[in-house]
């Protein structure tokens, strides 16, 4: 026999019914987050990463030890290219990584005969998101701002997460390496191509100045 309900009983259940319907609507708007890539380089692999130098592709893995951790580096006058084509569906991308700035970086200082300081750059899909300078000495730097022609001067090591001894030319100095935790969030869809590179203002050696990456993480966010 088909069940029927009196009006008072239906009235009693209406608030619960509306709550369930509203809860279902809320679930449709929940943000989905997928870790699309993470590499702390401890397993000695550089999946999705290629390193280029003046003579083209660098065959070496370029994974070294720093402060008892494996890092991707050290680099000087190199391009590090990360590409990931099979990304989860997303409309927002969060990029996170640790940047280690080793030894004699001189921030906004322009050397005699040069027309610009030594830059460090990140590009996302060929669009520059960071073009900045770092300093491990007495000179000011641009970071956490991007470099501008009217010169934004921040103190050396501004926004550094930690300071460590250098690895070569400043090996005996406690602020010879500065570590920065960098996060960048932007609207995005499709494959990802990231490039990290330094742009020197003069010829320098790997011992004079270098940089490394660690804990590279991409999170695909779908609202």
TITIVO-310748 format. One record per residue: residue in one letter; residue number from 0; x, y, z of N, C-alpha, C in turn. Coordinates in steps of 0.2 Angstrom, whole numbers, padded with zeros to 4 digits, always signed. Layout:
<batis>
{A, NUM, {X, Y, Z}, {X, Y, Z}, {X, Y, Z}}
...
</batis>
This chain:
<batis>
{X, 0, {+0004, -0006, +0000}, {+0000, +0000, +0000}, {+0004, +0006, +0000}}
{X, 1, {+0003, +0011, -0004}, {+0007, +0017, -0005}, {+0006, +0021, +0002}}
{X, 2, {+0011, +0024, +0005}, {+0011, +0028, +0011}, {+0009, +0035, +0009}}
{X, 3, {+0005, +0038, +0013}, {+0003, +0045, +0013}, {+0005, +0048, +0020}}
{X, 4, {+0006, +0055, +0019}, {+0008, +0058, +0025}, {+0004, +0064, +0026}}
{X, 5, {+0002, +0065, +0032}, {-0002, +0071, +0034}, {+0002, +0077, +0033}}
{X, 6, {-0002, +0083, +0033}, {+0001, +0089, +0032}, {+0006, +0091, +0038}}
{X, 7, {+0004, +0090, +0044}, {+0008, +0091, +0050}, {+0015, +0087, +0049}}
{X, 8, {+0015, +0081, +0047}, {+0021, +0077, +0047}, {+0026, +0080, +0041}}
{X, 9, {+0023, +0082, +0036}, {+0027, +0085, +0031}, {+0030, +0092, +0033}}
{X, 10, {+0026, +0096, +0037}, {+0028, +0102, +0039}, {+0034, +0101, +0044}}
{X, 11, {+0034, +0095, +0048}, {+0040, +0094, +0052}, {+0046, +0092, +0049}}
{X, 12, {+0045, +0089, +0043}, {+0051, +0087, +0039}, {+0054, +0092, +0034}}
{X, 13, {+0050, +0097, +0033}, {+0052, +0102, +0028}, {+0059, +0106, +0029}}
{X, 14, {+0060, +0108, +0036}, {+0067, +0111, +0037}, {+0072, +0106, +0035}}
{X, 15, {+0072, +0100, +0037}, {+0077, +0095, +0035}, {+0078, +0094, +0028}}
{X, 16, {+0072, +0094, +0024}, {+0073, +0094, +0017}, {+0076, +0100, +0014}}
{X, 17, {+0075, +0106, +0016}, {+0078, +0112, +0014}, {+0085, +0112, +0015}}
{X, 18, {+0087, +0109, +0021}, {+0094, +0109, +0023}, {+0098, +0104, +0019}}
{X, 19, {+0095, +0098, +0017}, {+0098, +0094, +0013}, {+0099, +0097, +0006}}
{X, 20, {+0094, +0100, +0003}, {+0095, +0103, -0004}, {+0100, +0108, -0004}}
{X, 21, {+0100, +0113, +0001}, {+0106, +0118, +0002}, {+0112, +0115, +0002}}
{X, 22, {+0113, +0109, +0006}, {+0120, +0106, +0007}, {+0122, +0103, +0000}}
{X, 23, {+0117, +0100, -0004}, {+0119, +0098, -0010}, {+0122, +0103, -0015}}
{X, 24, {+0118, +0109, -0015}, {+0121, +0115, -0019}, {+0127, +0117, -0017}}
{X, 25, {+0129, +0117, -0010}, {+0135, +0119, -0008}, {+0141, +0115, -0010}}
{X, 26, {+0140, +0108, -0010}, {+0145, +0103, -0012}, {+0147, +0105, -0020}}
{X, 27, {+0142, +0107, -0024}, {+0144, +0109, -0031}, {+0149, +0114, -0031}}
{X, 28, {+0150, +0119, -0026}, {+0154, +0124, -0026}, {+0161, +0123, -0023}}
{X, 29, {+0162, +0117, -0020}, {+0168, +0116, -0016}, {+0174, +0116, -0021}}
{X, 30, {+0179, +0119, -0019}, {+0185, +0120, -0023}, {+0189, +0113, -0022}}
{X, 31, {+0191, +0111, -0028}, {+0195, +0105, -0029}, {+0203, +0107, -0030}}
{X, 32, {+0207, +0104, -0025}, {+0214, +0105, -0026}, {+0218, +0098, -0027}}
{X, 33, {+0222, +0098, -0032}, {+0226, +0092, -0034}, {+0233, +0094, -0034}}
{X, 34, {+0237, +0091, -0030}, {+0244, +0092, -0031}, {+0247, +0089, -0037}}
{X, 35, {+0248, +0093, -0042}, {+0250, +0090, -0049}, {+0257, +0088, -0049}}
{X, 36, {+0261, +0091, -0045}, {+0268, +0089, -0045}, {+0272, +0091, -0039}}
{X, 37, {+0276, +0087, -0036}, {+0280, +0089, -0031}, {+0287, +0085, -0031}}
{X, 38, {+0292, +0089, -0030}, {+0299, +0086, -0030}, {+0304, +0089, -0025}}
{X, 39, {+0306, +0085, -0020}, {+0311, +0088, -0016}, {+0318, +0086, -0017}}
{X, 40, {+0318, +0082, -0023}, {+0325, +0080, -0026}, {+0329, +0075, -0022}}
{X, 41, {+0326, +0072, -0016}, {+0329, +0068, -0012}, {+0330, +0061, -0016}}
{X, 42, {+0326, +0059, -0020}, {+0326, +0053, -0024}, {+0331, +0054, -0030}}
{X, 43, {+0334, +0059, -0031}, {+0339, +0061, -0036}, {+0336, +0061, -0043}}
{X, 44, {+0330, +0062, -0044}, {+0327, +0062, -0050}, {+0325, +0070, -0052}}
{X, 45, {+0324, +0071, -0058}, {+0322, +0078, -0060}, {+0317, +0077, -0066}}
{X, 46, {+0312, +0073, -0064}, {+0306, +0072, -0069}, {+0303, +0078, -0071}}
{X, 47, {+0302, +0079, -0077}, {+0299, +0085, -0081}, {+0304, +0091, -0081}}
{X, 48, {+0310, +0090, -0079}, {+0315, +0096, -0079}, {+0320, +0095, -0083}}
{X, 49, {+0322, +0100, -0087}, {+0328, +0100, -0091}, {+0332, +0106, -0089}}
{X, 50, {+0339, +0105, -0090}, {+0343, +0111, -0088}, {+0348, +0112, -0094}}
{X, 51, {+0348, +0119, -0096}, {+0352, +0121, -0102}, {+0357, +0126, -0100}}
{X, 52, {+0363, +0126, -0103}, {+0368, +0130, -0102}, {+0370, +0134, -0109}}
{X, 53, {+0375, +0137, -0109}, {+0377, +0141, -0115}, {+0378, +0136, -0122}}
{X, 54, {+0380, +0130, -0120}, {+0381, +0125, -0126}, {+0375, +0120, -0127}}
{X, 55, {+0369, +0122, -0124}, {+0363, +0118, -0125}, {+0361, +0114, -0119}}
{X, 56, {+0358, +0108, -0120}, {+0356, +0104, -0114}, {+0362, +0101, -0110}}
{X, 57, {+0361, +0102, -0103}, {+0366, +0099, -0099}, {+0364, +0092, -0097}}
{X, 58, {+0369, +0087, -0098}, {+0367, +0080, -0097}, {+0367, +0079, -0089}}
{X, 59, {+0371, +0082, -0085}, {+0371, +0081, -0078}, {+0364, +0082, -0075}}
{X, 60, {+0363, +0078, -0070}, {+0357, +0079, -0066}, {+0357, +0085, -0062}}
{X, 61, {+0363, +0088, -0060}, {+0364, +0094, -0057}, {+0360, +0094, -0050}}
{X, 62, {+0360, +0088, -0047}, {+0357, +0088, -0040}, {+0363, +0087, -0035}}
{X, 63, {+0363, +0092, -0030}, {+0369, +0092, -0026}, {+0366, +0092, -0018}}
{X, 64, {+0370, +0092, -0014}, {+0369, +0092, -0007}, {+0370, +0099, -0004}}
{X, 65, {+0365, +0102, +0000}, {+0366, +0108, +0003}, {+0362, +0108, +0010}}
{X, 66, {+0366, +0109, +0015}, {+0363, +0109, +0022}, {+0359, +0102, +0023}}
{X, 67, {+0363, +0097, +0021}, {+0360, +0090, +0022}, {+0354, +0088, +0018}}
{X, 68, {+0352, +0092, +0013}, {+0346, +0091, +0009}, {+0349, +0091, +0002}}
{X, 69, {+0345, +0087, -0002}, {+0346, +0087, -0009}, {+0343, +0093, -0013}}
{X, 70, {+0346, +0096, -0017}, {+0343, +0102, -0020}, {+0345, +0102, -0028}}
{X, 71, {+0341, +0105, -0032}, {+0342, +0105, -0039}, {+0347, +0111, -0040}}
{X, 72, {+0353, +0110, -0042}, {+0358, +0115, -0043}, {+0365, +0112, -0041}}
{X, 73, {+0370, +0116, -0041}, {+0370, +0124, -0041}, {+0370, +0126, -0049}}
{X, 74, {+0367, +0132, -0050}, {+0367, +0135, -0057}, {+0371, +0142, -0057}}
{X, 75, {+0373, +0143, -0063}, {+0376, +0149, -0065}, {+0376, +0150, -0072}}
{X, 76, {+0372, +0155, -0074}, {+0371, +0156, -0082}, {+0367, +0150, -0085}}
{X, 77, {+0362, +0148, -0081}, {+0358, +0142, -0083}, {+0351, +0143, -0084}}
{X, 78, {+0348, +0140, -0088}, {+0340, +0139, -0089}, {+0338, +0133, -0086}}
{X, 79, {+0333, +0133, -0081}, {+0330, +0127, -0079}, {+0323, +0127, -0081}}
{X, 80, {+0321, +0122, -0085}, {+0315, +0122, -0089}, {+0311, +0116, -0086}}
{X, 81, {+0305, +0118, -0083}, {+0300, +0113, -0081}, {+0294, +0113, -0085}}
{X, 82, {+0292, +0107, -0088}, {+0286, +0106, -0092}, {+0282, +0100, -0090}}
{X, 83, {+0275, +0102, -0089}, {+0270, +0096, -0087}, {+0264, +0097, -0091}}
{X, 84, {+0263, +0093, -0096}, {+0257, +0093, -0100}, {+0251, +0090, -0097}}
{X, 85, {+0251, +0085, -0094}, {+0245, +0081, -0091}, {+0244, +0084, -0085}}
{X, 86, {+0240, +0090, -0085}, {+0238, +0093, -0078}, {+0231, +0091, -0077}}
{X, 87, {+0229, +0091, -0070}, {+0222, +0090, -0069}, {+0219, +0096, -0071}}
{X, 88, {+0212, +0095, -0072}, {+0208, +0101, -0074}, {+0208, +0107, -0069}}
{X, 89, {+0210, +0113, -0071}, {+0210, +0118, -0066}, {+0209, +0125, -0069}}
{X, 90, {+0207, +0130, -0065}, {+0207, +0137, -0068}, {+0211, +0141, -0064}}
{X, 91, {+0215, +0139, -0058}, {+0219, +0142, -0054}, {+0225, +0138, -0053}}
{X, 92, {+0231, +0141, -0053}, {+0238, +0137, -0052}, {+0241, +0140, -0047}}
{X, 93, {+0244, +0136, -0042}, {+0248, +0138, -0037}, {+0255, +0135, -0037}}
{X, 94, {+0260, +0140, -0038}, {+0267, +0138, -0039}, {+0271, +0139, -0032}}
{X, 95, {+0274, +0134, -0029}, {+0278, +0135, -0023}, {+0285, +0132, -0024}}
{X, 96, {+0290, +0135, -0022}, {+0297, +0132, -0022}, {+0301, +0136, -0017}}
{X, 97, {+0307, +0133, -0015}, {+0312, +0136, -0011}, {+0318, +0138, -0016}}
{X, 98, {+0320, +0144, -0015}, {+0325, +0147, -0019}, {+0331, +0148, -0015}}
{X, 99, {+0337, +0145, -0016}, {+0343, +0146, -0012}, {+0348, +0151, -0017}}
{X, 100, {+0350, +0156, -0014}, {+0354, +0161, -0017}, {+0361, +0160, -0014}}
{X, 101, {+0366, +0158, -0017}, {+0373, +0156, -0014}, {+0378, +0161, -0016}}
{X, 102, {+0381, +0163, -0011}, {+0388, +0167, -0012}, {+0387, +0175, -0014}}
{X, 103, {+0391, +0177, -0019}, {+0391, +0184, -0019}, {+0386, +0187, -0024}}
{X, 104, {+0380, +0187, -0022}, {+0375, +0191, -0026}, {+0375, +0198, -0023}}
{X, 105, {+0375, +0203, -0028}, {+0375, +0210, -0026}, {+0369, +0214, -0027}}
{X, 106, {+0363, +0211, -0028}, {+0357, +0215, -0028}, {+0357, +0220, -0034}}
{X, 107, {+0355, +0226, -0032}, {+0354, +0232, -0037}, {+0360, +0235, -0039}}
{X, 108, {+0366, +0233, -0037}, {+0372, +0236, -0039}, {+0374, +0234, -0046}}
{X, 109, {+0375, +0240, -0050}, {+0377, +0239, -0057}, {+0385, +0240, -0058}}
{X, 110, {+0388, +0235, -0060}, {+0395, +0235, -0060}, {+0398, +0240, -0066}}
{X, 111, {+0403, +0243, -0065}, {+0406, +0247, -0070}, {+0406, +0244, -0077}}
{X, 112, {+0404, +0248, -0082}, {+0403, +0245, -0088}, {+0397, +0241, -0090}}
{X, 113, {+0393, +0239, -0085}, {+0387, +0236, -0086}, {+0381, +0241, -0086}}
{X, 114, {+0375, +0238, -0089}, {+0369, +0243, -0089}, {+0364, +0241, -0085}}
{X, 115, {+0365, +0235, -0082}, {+0359, +0232, -0077}, {+0363, +0228, -0072}}
{X, 116, {+0359, +0227, -0066}, {+0362, +0222, -0061}, {+0361, +0215, -0063}}
{X, 117, {+0363, +0210, -0059}, {+0362, +0203, -0060}, {+0355, +0201, -0058}}
{X, 118, {+0351, +0199, -0063}, {+0344, +0197, -0062}, {+0344, +0190, -0061}}
{X, 119, {+0338, +0188, -0057}, {+0335, +0181, -0057}, {+0328, +0182, -0059}}
{X, 120, {+0326, +0177, -0064}, {+0320, +0177, -0067}, {+0316, +0170, -0067}}
{X, 121, {+0309, +0171, -0067}, {+0305, +0165, -0068}, {+0300, +0167, -0073}}
{X, 122, {+0298, +0163, -0078}, {+0293, +0164, -0082}, {+0288, +0158, -0082}}
{X, 123, {+0282, +0160, -0083}, {+0276, +0155, -0083}, {+0273, +0155, -0090}}
{X, 124, {+0274, +0150, -0094}, {+0271, +0150, -0101}, {+0274, +0156, -0105}}
{X, 125, {+0280, +0157, -0104}, {+0284, +0162, -0108}, {+0282, +0170, -0106}}
{X, 126, {+0278, +0170, -0100}, {+0277, +0177, -0097}, {+0281, +0178, -0091}}
{X, 127, {+0284, +0183, -0090}, {+0289, +0184, -0084}, {+0284, +0186, -0078}}
{X, 128, {+0285, +0182, -0073}, {+0282, +0183, -0067}, {+0286, +0186, -0061}}
{X, 129, {+0293, +0184, -0062}, {+0298, +0187, -0057}, {+0304, +0189, -0061}}
{X, 130, {+0306, +0195, -0061}, {+0312, +0198, -0063}, {+0315, +0202, -0058}}
{X, 131, {+0320, +0200, -0054}, {+0321, +0203, -0048}, {+0329, +0202, -0046}}
{X, 132, {+0331, +0205, -0041}, {+0338, +0205, -0039}, {+0338, +0202, -0031}}
{X, 133, {+0344, +0199, -0030}, {+0345, +0197, -0023}, {+0352, +0199, -0021}}
{X, 134, {+0353, +0200, -0014}, {+0359, +0202, -0011}, {+0361, +0198, -0005}}
{X, 135, {+0367, +0196, -0005}, {+0370, +0193, +0001}, {+0375, +0197, +0004}}
{X, 136, {+0375, +0203, +0003}, {+0380, +0208, +0006}, {+0378, +0214, +0008}}
{X, 137, {+0381, +0220, +0006}, {+0379, +0226, +0009}, {+0375, +0230, +0004}}
{X, 138, {+0374, +0227, -0002}, {+0370, +0231, -0007}, {+0363, +0229, -0006}}
{X, 139, {+0358, +0234, -0008}, {+0351, +0233, -0008}, {+0349, +0228, -0013}}
{X, 140, {+0343, +0225, -0012}, {+0340, +0221, -0018}, {+0333, +0223, -0019}}
{X, 141, {+0330, +0220, -0025}, {+0323, +0222, -0027}, {+0318, +0217, -0023}}
{X, 142, {+0320, +0211, -0023}, {+0315, +0206, -0020}, {+0314, +0208, -0013}}
{X, 143, {+0307, +0208, -0011}, {+0302, +0204, -0014}, {+0298, +0208, -0020}}
{X, 144, {+0300, +0213, -0022}, {+0297, +0217, -0028}, {+0301, +0215, -0034}}
{X, 145, {+0298, +0216, -0039}, {+0301, +0215, -0046}, {+0305, +0221, -0047}}
{X, 146, {+0311, +0220, -0051}, {+0315, +0226, -0053}, {+0312, +0231, -0057}}
{X, 147, {+0313, +0237, -0056}, {+0310, +0243, -0060}, {+0315, +0248, -0061}}
{X, 148, {+0314, +0251, -0067}, {+0319, +0256, -0069}, {+0320, +0262, -0064}}
{X, 149, {+0315, +0263, -0060}, {+0315, +0268, -0055}, {+0318, +0266, -0048}}
{X, 150, {+0320, +0259, -0048}, {+0324, +0256, -0043}, {+0320, +0256, -0036}}
{X, 151, {+0317, +0250, -0035}, {+0315, +0248, -0028}, {+0320, +0245, -0024}}
{X, 152, {+0322, +0249, -0019}, {+0328, +0246, -0015}, {+0325, +0243, -0008}}
{X, 153, {+0326, +0237, -0007}, {+0325, +0234, -0001}, {+0332, +0231, +0002}}
{X, 154, {+0332, +0231, +0009}, {+0338, +0229, +0012}, {+0340, +0221, +0009}}
{X, 155, {+0347, +0220, +0010}, {+0349, +0213, +0008}, {+0346, +0208, +0012}}
{X, 156, {+0344, +0203, +0009}, {+0341, +0197, +0012}, {+0333, +0198, +0014}}
{X, 157, {+0330, +0204, +0012}, {+0323, +0205, +0013}, {+0319, +0199, +0012}}
{X, 158, {+0315, +0197, +0017}, {+0310, +0192, +0016}, {+0313, +0185, +0015}}
{X, 159, {+0320, +0185, +0017}, {+0323, +0178, +0017}, {+0320, +0174, +0023}}
{X, 160, {+0319, +0167, +0021}, {+0316, +0163, +0026}, {+0321, +0161, +0031}}
{X, 161, {+0328, +0160, +0028}, {+0333, +0158, +0033}, {+0340, +0160, +0029}}
{X, 162, {+0345, +0160, +0034}, {+0352, +0162, +0031}, {+0356, +0156, +0033}}
{X, 163, {+0361, +0154, +0028}, {+0366, +0149, +0029}, {+0373, +0151, +0027}}
{X, 164, {+0378, +0148, +0029}, {+0384, +0149, +0026}, {+0384, +0149, +0018}}
{X, 165, {+0389, +0152, +0015}, {+0390, +0151, +0008}, {+0393, +0144, +0006}}
{X, 166, {+0393, +0143, +0000}, {+0396, +0136, -0002}, {+0403, +0137, -0006}}
{X, 167, {+0405, +0143, -0007}, {+0411, +0144, -0011}, {+0415, +0150, -0009}}
{X, 168, {+0413, +0156, -0013}, {+0416, +0162, -0012}, {+0415, +0165, -0005}}
{X, 169, {+0409, +0163, -0002}, {+0407, +0165, +0005}, {+0406, +0160, +0010}}
{X, 170, {+0410, +0155, +0009}, {+0409, +0148, +0013}, {+0410, +0150, +0020}}
{X, 171, {+0414, +0155, +0022}, {+0415, +0156, +0029}, {+0410, +0161, +0032}}
{X, 172, {+0405, +0164, +0028}, {+0401, +0169, +0030}, {+0394, +0166, +0032}}
{X, 173, {+0391, +0168, +0038}, {+0385, +0165, +0040}, {+0379, +0167, +0035}}
{X, 174, {+0379, +0173, +0032}, {+0374, +0175, +0027}, {+0376, +0174, +0020}}
{X, 175, {+0380, +0169, +0019}, {+0383, +0168, +0012}, {+0378, +0164, +0008}}
{X, 176, {+0372, +0161, +0011}, {+0367, +0159, +0007}, {+0360, +0161, +0010}}
{X, 177, {+0356, +0164, +0006}, {+0349, +0166, +0008}, {+0344, +0161, +0005}}
{X, 178, {+0339, +0159, +0009}, {+0334, +0155, +0006}, {+0327, +0158, +0007}}
{X, 179, {+0324, +0158, +0001}, {+0317, +0161, +0000}, {+0312, +0156, -0001}}
{X, 180, {+0306, +0156, +0002}, {+0300, +0152, +0001}, {+0296, +0156, -0004}}
{X, 181, {+0295, +0154, -0010}, {+0291, +0158, -0015}, {+0285, +0155, -0017}}
{X, 182, {+0279, +0159, -0016}, {+0273, +0156, -0018}, {+0270, +0161, -0024}}
{X, 183, {+0267, +0158, -0029}, {+0263, +0162, -0034}, {+0257, +0159, -0036}}
{X, 184, {+0251, +0163, -0036}, {+0245, +0160, -0037}, {+0242, +0164, -0043}}
{X, 185, {+0240, +0161, -0048}, {+0237, +0165, -0054}, {+0231, +0161, -0058}}
{X, 186, {+0227, +0164, -0061}, {+0222, +0160, -0065}, {+0226, +0157, -0071}}
{X, 187, {+0224, +0151, -0072}, {+0228, +0147, -0077}, {+0224, +0141, -0079}}
{X, 188, {+0225, +0138, -0085}, {+0222, +0132, -0087}, {+0227, +0129, -0092}}
{X, 189, {+0227, +0122, -0093}, {+0231, +0118, -0098}, {+0237, +0117, -0095}}
{X, 190, {+0242, +0115, -0100}, {+0249, +0113, -0098}, {+0253, +0118, -0095}}
{X, 191, {+0258, +0117, -0091}, {+0262, +0122, -0088}, {+0269, +0121, -0090}}
{X, 192, {+0272, +0127, -0092}, {+0279, +0128, -0093}, {+0282, +0133, -0089}}
{X, 193, {+0287, +0131, -0085}, {+0291, +0136, -0080}, {+0298, +0136, -0082}}
{X, 194, {+0301, +0142, -0083}, {+0308, +0143, -0083}, {+0311, +0147, -0078}}
{X, 195, {+0316, +0145, -0075}, {+0320, +0148, -0070}, {+0327, +0150, -0073}}
{X, 196, {+0329, +0156, -0072}, {+0336, +0157, -0075}, {+0339, +0164, -0071}}
{X, 197, {+0346, +0164, -0071}, {+0349, +0170, -0069}, {+0351, +0174, -0076}}
{X, 198, {+0352, +0180, -0075}, {+0354, +0184, -0080}, {+0360, +0189, -0078}}
{X, 199, {+0366, +0186, -0079}, {+0371, +0190, -0076}, {+0373, +0196, -0079}}
{X, 200, {+0376, +0201, -0075}, {+0378, +0207, -0078}, {+0385, +0207, -0080}}
{X, 201, {+0389, +0202, -0079}, {+0396, +0201, -0081}, {+0397, +0194, -0080}}
{X, 202, {+0402, +0191, -0083}, {+0404, +0184, -0083}, {+0406, +0183, -0075}}
{X, 203, {+0404, +0178, -0073}, {+0405, +0176, -0066}, {+0406, +0168, -0065}}
{X, 204, {+0409, +0166, -0061}, {+0410, +0158, -0060}, {+0405, +0155, -0055}}
{X, 205, {+0405, +0149, -0055}, {+0400, +0145, -0051}, {+0402, +0146, -0044}}
{X, 206, {+0409, +0147, -0042}, {+0411, +0148, -0036}, {+0409, +0155, -0033}}
{X, 207, {+0409, +0160, -0038}, {+0407, +0167, -0036}, {+0400, +0168, -0034}}
{X, 208, {+0396, +0165, -0038}, {+0388, +0166, -0036}, {+0385, +0160, -0040}}
{X, 209, {+0379, +0158, -0036}, {+0375, +0152, -0039}, {+0369, +0152, -0036}}
{X, 210, {+0364, +0148, -0038}, {+0358, +0147, -0035}, {+0355, +0140, -0036}}
{X, 211, {+0350, +0138, -0032}, {+0348, +0131, -0032}, {+0340, +0132, -0031}}
{X, 212, {+0337, +0126, -0032}, {+0330, +0125, -0031}, {+0328, +0119, -0027}}
{X, 213, {+0323, +0120, -0023}, {+0321, +0114, -0019}, {+0313, +0114, -0018}}
{X, 214, {+0310, +0109, -0016}, {+0303, +0108, -0014}, {+0299, +0111, -0020}}
{X, 215, {+0300, +0110, -0026}, {+0295, +0112, -0031}, {+0289, +0109, -0031}}
{X, 216, {+0283, +0113, -0031}, {+0277, +0110, -0030}, {+0272, +0114, -0034}}
{X, 217, {+0267, +0111, -0038}, {+0262, +0114, -0042}, {+0255, +0111, -0039}}
{X, 218, {+0251, +0115, -0038}, {+0244, +0113, -0036}, {+0239, +0116, -0041}}
{X, 219, {+0235, +0111, -0043}, {+0230, +0113, -0048}, {+0223, +0114, -0044}}
{X, 220, {+0220, +0120, -0045}, {+0214, +0122, -0041}, {+0209, +0123, -0046}}
{X, 221, {+0203, +0120, -0045}, {+0197, +0120, -0049}, {+0191, +0123, -0045}}
{X, 222, {+0189, +0129, -0046}, {+0184, +0132, -0042}, {+0177, +0130, -0045}}
</batis>
